Amino acid sequence: MLTRNLQQEIGRRLGQQPAVVLLGPRQVGKTTLARQVAATRPGAVFLDMEDEADRARLAQPAAFFGLHRDRLVVIDEVQALPELFVALRPEIDADRRPGRFLLLGSASGKLLRQSSESLAGRVAYLELTPFLAEEVGGGPQAVSRLWLRGGFPQSYLATDDATSLAWRADLVRTLAARDLPQLGVGVPAETLRRFWRMCAHLQGQPFNASQLGSALGGVAHTTVGRYLDLTVDALMLRRLEPWHANVGKRLVKSPKVYVRDSGLLHALLGIVTLDDLAGHPVAGFSWEGFVIEQLIARLPPLASHGFYRTSAGAELDLVVEYGSTRIGYEVKLSNAPRPLRGFWNACEDLGVSRAYVIAPVREAYPLAESVEVIPPQRIPYLL
C-alpha cells in the first residue's frame, strides 16, 4: 500500500483544530486515508452519509455528537447532508477540544461555502490530490506510468494499461451521470461529457466560452461558464488564471483550462499507451498540465499562482509568489529543453528570483544564473 503525504498533515491538523475537512474528487482515496487515520484513534466512529443506516444514526445530530465527545467522528461524503454543518457549530462550541471531527467531501463550491459560513475559525481544510510523483516512488518509470494513467489509485495500480483505461472511462461516465448530479449539477450527462471532452482537446489553452458554446450547438457563453464552474468545483478541471502584473504590457486575460488528472485527460482522448501518447498532438500540453498539478499540490498555503503571457509572446507556464519570493516555471516535454526568447523575456518582465525548466531529464543542471533544468522528481524540494 502506498503512503500518502497528507496522512501526517491530517494528524497534525487534528491536533490543532476541532474539525478537519478533507476535500478531493471521487475515488481519489479519501475514505482509505481516513480509515488509516481513524485506526490510530481508539474508538473512532466512521459514518458514511450515502449509507441510509448511518444517516439514520444522525437523525438527532446533537444527541449523537454528545454521546461521542471523547472519540474522533469521521463523516464520509458529508456533501450528501449539508445541513450537518449547522449542527456541528454548536457542538464544537460546546467542546472545542482538537481532533473531534474528520469530514470528507467530494468538493463543491456549495460545500465549501456552507462549511466556511458555519464553521469559520473551527475547521482546517486539506485537499487530497491523486497520487503525486514522490508517493509512487519518484523514479522515471513510475513518473511515466503516473503521467499516462493519472493518480487515481485504482487507475495507477491496475494490472495493465488497458484495465487502467477501462476504469478511467467508467469513472468519467459515473461522474457525469451520477456523482456530479448529486452535487447539484443540473446538466444532462451527455452534455457534460461533451463539454469535458472538448476541454480535453483544448488542454492548456485559453478558455473561450463563446467558441465552446458554438461547438456545443449554440449554448450561451454564460451557460458554458457555468459548466466550467461546476467541473472546477468538483476538482475535475483546473482554471489557471493569468498572473496580473503591472509591467506596462498587454497581457492575455483569459484563463487556461486543464483536465486536472492526466489519466482522465487521456481517457477522454482515447489514449491507451505511452506510445500512443508520444505521438498525440496533446502530449506537450498533457505533460504541462501533469507537472503544473505536481507543482500546485506542493505550494505553501498562502502562495499565489498563475500563468504569465503577453501579446508579444513573453510567457511562463506558472508563476508562484509567496512572501517576497517570486519563482517562474516553464514545462517542456524534451530531454534537451531549450526555452524560447519568450521565457527569458517573461523572467525579466516579472523580476523572478529564480526560474526552473521542468522536463523529463535524468538529472538537474544549470541553464543560466538562477535558472535550472530539473526533472519532476525534484519538485518536492523546490519550495
N, C-alpha and C positions, 0 to 999 in steps of 0.2 A: 504494500500500500504506500502511495506517495504521500509525503508530508507537505501540508500546505503552510506557506509562510505566515498566513494570518492566524494560525492556531495560537501562537504565543501572544499575539497582539490582542486577540479576543480575551484571553485570560487576564492580560494587563488592564484592559478597559473595564472588565467586570470587577477588578479590584479597586476601581476608581469611581464608577458610576452605578446607580441603582439598576439601570437598564442599558442594554446594548442592542441596537438594531443592525442585523446583518443582512445586507441587500445583495442581490445578484440575480441573473437570469435563471429561468427554469433549467433544471438538470445540470447546474454548474457544480453541485456538490455541497450546498449549504446544509442539507439535512445530515449528511455523513459527518461533516465537520462539527456540527452542533452536537451530535451524539458523542463524538470523541471528547468534546469539551465537557459535556454532561457526565461522562464516565468518570471524570476526575472530581466530581462534586457529589458526595454521598447523599442519596435520597432525592436526586434531581427528578423533576416531573417533566415529562415530554408530552406535548399536546399538538395535534395536527388539526388545523381549522377546516380542512377538507374532509375530515372524518366526522360523521354525524354523532358518533358516541362521544368523541372529545368535545364537540361543540355543545352537546348536552351538559357536559360537566361544567361548562362555563355559562350556563343559563343564568346563574346568580354569581357574577364575577367577584363582587365584593366579598361574599361568603367564601368562595373558593380560595381567593388570594389570602384571605385572613387565616385560613387553615394551613397554608403552606408558606408562612412568612419565614420559616427557618430553612427553606430549600430554594435552590435555583429552579425557576419555572421557565421552560423552553416552549415557545409557542411558534409552531411552523405555519407557513402560509397565512400570516397574520392579515394580509390584504383581503382575505375572504371574510373577515369580521372586523371591518374598520372602526365600528363603534367601540371596540375594545379599548382604544386609546383613551377615550373619555373615562372609562372605569379605572384605567391604570393610574391616572393622575392623582386622585385622592389616596389610592393605596400606597403609591410611592411617597406621597407627602406624609402619610401616617407612619411610615418606617423607611427612612432614606438610607438604610444600610446598602453598601455597594454589593453588586453581584446577585440581585434578586431576579432579574428577568433577562432572557435572551430571546429576542424576537426576530423571526426570519421572514423575509418578504421578497417576492419577485417584484422588483422595484417598479413603481409608477409614480408620476408626479402627484397624483391624488394621495397615495400612501404617504409620501414624504410631507406633503402639506398637512395632512391630518396629524401625523406624529409630531411634527415640529410645532404645530399650534397647541397641542395638548400636553406635550412633554418637554417643552423648551427648558433647557437647563437641567434636565433629569436623565438625558439619554445621550449615548455616544453612537455615531454612525460609522459603519465599516462596509466596504464593498468587496465581495468575493468575486474575483475575475476567473475566467477559465485559466487553466494551468499556465504558469509563467515558465520561462526557459530554465531558470535555476531549480524549479520544482521538479522538472523531469530529468535533471542531470546536467543540462547545460552543454553537453558535447555537440559537435557539428551534426552527427546523425540524429540525435534527439531533437535538435533545433529544426532540422529539415522535416522531420516527422511531425513536429508540433506545428510548423508553418502549413504543411499540407492538410493535416487532419483537424487542426484547431485544438483548443484546450479544454473542451468539454470532456470530462473523464471517460465516459463510455465510448466516445469517438477516438480519443487518443489511445486508449488501451485496447481497442478492438484487435482481433487476431490478424486482420489483413486490411488493406486499403478499401477493398470493395465492401466489406462488412461495415467499416467505418463510414463510408459514404452513404450506405443504406440507412444507418442510424441517423445521420445528419438530415437526410431527406425526410425521414419520418418526423424528426423534430421540427423542421420547417412547417410541415403540414399541420402538426399538432398545435404549434404556436399560433398559426393563423386561424385555425378552425375552432380551437377550444380555449387555449390559455389566454390569448390576448382579449377575446370577448369577456372572459371572467374578470379582466382588469377594467372593464367598461369600454372597450373598443367596439363601437358600433359600426364596423366596416365589414362588408362581405369578405369572406376568407379568400376568394379568388382574386378580388381587387387588391387585397393586402399582399398576396403572394406576387402579383404582377408588379406592384409598386416596389416591393423588396427586391425582385429580380432586376428591375430597371436600375435601382440604386447599385446593385452589384456590378452591372455593366459600366456604371459611372463611378466606380470606386476611386476615391481620392481626387475627384474633380469637382469644380464649383457646382453648387446645387442651384438648378434653375427650375423653380416650381412651375412656371408657365410652360416650359418645354416638356416637362414630365406630364403635366396636365393634358397637353395635346396628345401625347403618346398614349395616355390612358383613355382617350376617347372624348376629349373636351371637358375634362374635370377642371373646375376653377382652381386657380393657383392658391387660393386660401384653403381649399379642401386638401390640396396636396401638402401644404404646410402643416395641416392638422395630422395627416398621415405620418409625416416626419416626426412631429412632436410625440405621437403615440409610440412609435418604434424606438425613439430615443429614450422615452420614459421607461420602456421595457428592457433597456440596455441591449437592444439588438443592433442599433445603428449608433454611430458617433457623429455628432455635428461639431466639427472643429471650426471654431470661429477665427476670423482673421485677427492678427495682432495689430492693435491700433497704436501707432507710434507717431509722434509729432516730428516727422522728418522732412516735411515740406514737399512730399512726393505723392503722386496719385496711387492710392492703394487699392487692391482688389478687396471688395467689401462683402462679396457673397461667401457664405461658409462652404467648407468642403465636407463631404459626407463619406463615411466609411462603414461597411459592414464590419462590426467590431471583431467578431471571431473569424479568423481566416478560413477555418474549416467550413463554416456556414457559407462564407463567400464562395468557396469552391463547389460546395453542394449546389448552390443556386445557379452556378455556371456549368455544372456537369463535369467538373474536373476530377478525375479519379486518381491519377498517379503523379509523381513528381515529374516524369517525362511529359505528361500532358500539360502540367503547369508551366514547365520551362518553355514550351512552345506557344503558350497562350498570350494574346495581347495584354491581358490584365496582370501578367506576372509581376511587372515592376510596381504597379500600384498595390498589388496584393502584399508584396514584401514591405512596401512603405507602411501600409495600414498595420501589418503584423508588428513591425518594430515600434510604431507610434503607440500601440496598445501596451507593449512591454515597457516603454518609457513612462507613459502616464500612470501606469499602475504603481510605479516606484516614486512618484513625486511626493514631496513633503505636503502636509495638509493645506498650508496657506500659499502654496506656489500657484502662480497664474501661468497659463499657457495658451498658445495659438499658433497659426502659421503666418508667415510674412511673405507677401508678394506685391510687387509694384507693377504698374502698367509697362514699365521699361524693362521688366524681366528679372529684377533682383528678387531672390527667393530663398527662404529657409523652410523646410518641411515642418519644423517645430521650433518655437522659441519658448523658453522657460525662464521665469523670473521669480526669485524668492529672496526677500531681504534686498540687499544691494547687488545681488549676483544675477547676471543675465547670460544665458547659455543658448547657443544655436545648434541645431541638429539638422543634418542632411542625411537622407537614406538613399543608398544606391545598391541595386542588385548587380554587383560586379565584384570579381575578386581582384580587380585593379582599378578602383574607382578614381575618376578624375573630375572633381567638381567644376562646373562651368563658371563663367565670369559672374553670373547672377548670384552664386553662393558667396563669392568674395565681396561683391557689392553690398549684399544684404548684411554680411558681418560688419562691414564698415558703416553702413547706414545706422545700424542699431547699437554699435559700440559694444558688441558682446565681449565678455571677459574671456571666454574660450568657446571653441566650437568643436563638434565631433562629426565625422562622416561614418555612419554605421553601415557596414557591408559584410557579406559572407566571406571575410578574410580569415586566415588561420590565426594571426596574432596582430596585436596593435602596433602601429608605427606612426611617427610624426609626419605631418604633411607640410606644416609651416609652424611658425611660433604661435603657440596657444591653439593649434589646430591638429587634431589627431584622427587617424583612421582606426576604428575599433570593430571587433566582431560583436554580435548581440550578446554574447556571453558576458561581456564586460559591463553591461548596462547596470546591474545591481551595485556597481562600485563607483558610479559616476556622481552620485549626489550624497 
